[in-house]
Amino acid sequence: MSPENEPRHHFMAPYDGVADDYASDSLSFFNVLGEQLVEMVGISPGDTVLDVACGAGAVTLPAARRVGPSGRVIGIDISEGMLRHAQRRAAVENLDHVSFRQTDVGELKSGEGPHFDVGLCGFAIHLFDDRSVPLRNLAARLRPGGKVGWSIWGENALQPGMALFRSVFTGTPMPDSVPDTGDLESGDHNHLETLMATVGFPGVSIKPFQHNHRLPTFDDYWTLMSTCGQRAAIENMPQEVRDRFRAELFKAFKEISDEDGGLSIDVSCLMVVGKVPG
Ligand SMILES: C[S@@+](CC[C@H](N)C(=O)[O-])C[C@H]1O[C@@H](n2cnc3c(N)ncnc32)[C@H](O)[C@@H]1O
């Protein structure tokens, strides 16, 4: 992978280790958000679709249902573990017109293969230091007049869970080996419009989608935090530090959880939709 295409440091830990979590209820909101992205882009029966950084198939599968057997969907991801889940889920639904490939979106070749009607990407563009790289690569695989749709977290994403995590994290002494945890990368309209114009999509539509996801237990909350941008910090904590940190986080969680012991998390996002000129 060339340096300018490398994902951001705190996302560097491979997704293979958390692939099972993406198929769990703690992260099932990705399926809701994937359905919504497909809905907003507008996909027709018979369309050919490329879903990059497809993960466990949250966007790929609704796209495949939408295009039907006369269409074709290809999901690509760098993580074998994520692709295994996506493949299994497609097989359960007998979606034979979907296929998956292990490929780095930063290294997708332009001009190669079919020219797709639609290009999709759920929650991965922000993983790149230069967000235009995956977008450019995706755009290069679309036919003139083809559509692109991708999602990025909204301003309050994962709140109040993220703020809780950060406050306990900053209050707990950490060895130098533990990287700091930043806020989740989110999008703002101006930046997204400029970015899309840079990669050749004029007249972009940016639609917010509000959604909340209830995590029934602290374990579900821990799973969510361990799979997002905080993952590298958690993984780098020595066991004894991690146990202490988890105990402190549990105490703080209990203070804000509802009467049944769960917590509702904001998983609102922005859906960006554009059309290739021509
Ligand atoms: C937050 S998950 C989103 C998965 C899915 N699109 C969804 O909406 O649920 C991010 C995904 O990006 C993938 N990814 C990260 N860097 C990548 C790269 N350079 N090329 C391809 N996939 C990548 C990860 O393996 C992971 O499956």
The ligand as a Gaussian input file, in Angstrom:
#p B3LYP/6-31G(d) Opt

LIG

0 1
 C      -16.574000       0.616000       9.489000
 S      -16.403000      -0.805000       8.441000
 C      -17.783000      -0.552000       7.337000
 C      -18.208000      -1.828000       6.659000
 C      -19.453000      -1.704000       5.759000
 N      -19.209000      -0.862000       4.600000
 C      -20.652000      -1.210000       6.517000
 O      -21.230000      -0.176000       6.141000
 O      -21.019000      -1.876000       7.511000
 C      -15.017000      -0.335000       7.464000
 C      -14.565000      -1.415000       6.480000
 O      -13.549000      -0.854000       5.659000
 C      -12.635000      -1.896000       5.341000
 N      -11.394000      -1.280000       4.876000
 C      -10.546000      -0.487000       5.588000
 N       -9.513000      -0.100000       4.819000
 C       -9.712000      -0.668000       3.590000
 C       -8.988000      -0.651000       2.358000
 N       -7.851000       0.029000       2.253000
 N       -9.488000      -1.345000       1.303000
 C      -10.635000      -2.061000       1.415000
 N      -11.366000      -2.119000       2.565000
 C      -10.904000      -1.438000       3.630000
 C      -12.515000      -2.655000       6.632000
 O      -11.957000      -3.945000       6.455000
 C      -13.969000      -2.677000       7.102000
 O      -14.636000      -3.814000       6.637000

